[in-house]
Amino acid sequence: MDDIKCAIFTDKSIRLLGKNQYTFNVESGSTRTEIKHWVERFFGVKVIVMNSHRLPGKARRMGPIMGQTLHSRRMIITLQPGYSIPPLRTKFDI
C-alpha cells in the first residue's frame, strides 16, 4: 500500500480514463509485479497491461551548489473491460 503515492489528474490522464487506463505516481524502488498485485487486491480489479516511465528530477540551486530533486516514477495501468476503480471513475465519468 505504501508503493502507490497518489493518483494523477492531468489532461492526458483524464482522457485515458475513457480507455479504462488509470495513472498513479509510485515509489521508485517498487517493481511492476508488486504494483500489479497491490492494485488487483486492493481495488478488486484485473490488470491487463502496466506501462511505466521515470520522470526526471528538477534542477534546484542552493547557493553556489546546483543539485536535483529526486526523480519519480509514473505507472499507467490498463484494466480489463468491465472493471473500474470506483473512487476515480465516479468523479470523472466520461
C-alpha positions as CSV (number, residue, x, y, z in Angstrom):
1,M,0.0,0.0,0.0
2,D,3.0,2.3,0.5
3,D,4.2,1.8,-3.0
4,I,1.5,3.9,-4.6
5,K,1.8,7.6,-3.7
6,C,-1.2,9.2,-5.4
7,A,-3.5,9.2,-8.4
8,I,-2.6,11.7,-11.2
9,F,-5.3,14.0,-12.8
10,T,-3.8,15.8,-15.8
11,D,-5.4,16.4,-19.2
12,K,-3.9,13.2,-20.5
13,S,-4.8,11.1,-17.6
14,I,-8.4,12.2,-17.7
15,R,-8.5,11.3,-21.4
16,L,-7.1,7.9,-20.6
17,L,-10.0,7.2,-18.1
18,G,-12.2,6.8,-21.2
19,K,-9.9,4.0,-22.3
20,N,-10.1,2.3,-18.8
21,Q,-6.5,3.4,-18.0
22,Y,-5.5,4.9,-14.7
23,T,-2.4,6.9,-13.8
24,F,-0.5,6.7,-10.5
25,N,2.7,8.0,-9.1
26,V,4.6,5.1,-7.4
27,E,7.7,4.6,-5.4
28,S,10.9,4.5,-7.5
29,G,12.1,1.2,-6.0
30,S,8.8,-0.8,-6.4
31,T,8.5,-3.4,-9.1
32,R,5.8,-3.9,-11.7
33,T,4.6,-7.1,-10.1
34,E,4.3,-5.6,-6.7
35,I,2.2,-2.7,-8.0
36,K,0.0,-5.1,-10.1
37,H,-0.6,-7.4,-7.2
38,W,-1.4,-4.5,-4.9
39,V,-3.8,-2.8,-7.3
40,E,-5.6,-6.1,-8.0
41,R,-6.0,-7.0,-4.4
42,F,-6.9,-3.5,-3.0
43,F,-9.3,-2.4,-5.8
44,G,-10.6,-5.9,-6.8
45,V,-9.9,-5.4,-10.5
46,K,-8.0,-7.3,-13.2
47,V,-4.9,-5.6,-14.7
48,I,-4.1,-6.3,-18.4
49,V,-1.1,-4.0,-19.0
50,M,1.1,-1.7,-17.0
51,N,3.3,1.0,-18.6
52,S,5.8,3.0,-16.6
53,H,8.2,5.8,-17.1
54,R,10.6,7.7,-15.0
55,L,10.0,11.4,-14.6
56,P,13.3,13.3,-14.2
57,G,14.1,15.4,-11.1
58,K,14.0,19.2,-11.3
59,A,17.2,21.2,-11.1
60,R,17.5,23.2,-7.8
61,R,20.1,25.6,-6.7
62,M,21.1,26.1,-3.0
63,G,23.6,29.0,-3.1
64,P,26.5,28.1,-5.3
65,I,25.7,24.4,-5.3
66,M,23.5,23.0,-8.1
67,G,21.5,19.9,-7.3
68,Q,18.4,17.9,-8.3
69,T,15.3,16.8,-6.6
70,L,14.6,13.0,-6.6
71,H,13.1,11.5,-9.7
72,S,9.7,9.9,-9.5
73,R,8.0,7.0,-11.4
74,R,4.6,7.1,-13.0
75,M,2.5,4.0,-13.9
76,I,-0.3,3.8,-16.4
77,I,-2.5,0.8,-15.6
78,T,-4.9,-0.7,-18.1
79,L,-7.8,-2.7,-16.7
80,Q,-9.8,-5.4,-18.3
81,P,-13.2,-4.3,-19.8
82,G,-15.9,-4.2,-17.3
83,Y,-13.6,-3.3,-14.4
84,S,-13.1,0.2,-13.0
85,I,-11.6,1.8,-9.9
86,P,-14.8,3.3,-8.3
87,P,-13.4,6.4,-6.4
88,L,-11.7,7.7,-9.6
89,R,-14.5,6.7,-12.0
90,T,-17.4,8.4,-10.3
91,K,-15.6,11.7,-10.1
92,F,-14.6,11.9,-13.8
93,D,-17.4,10.0,-15.5
94,I,-16.7,10.5,-19.2
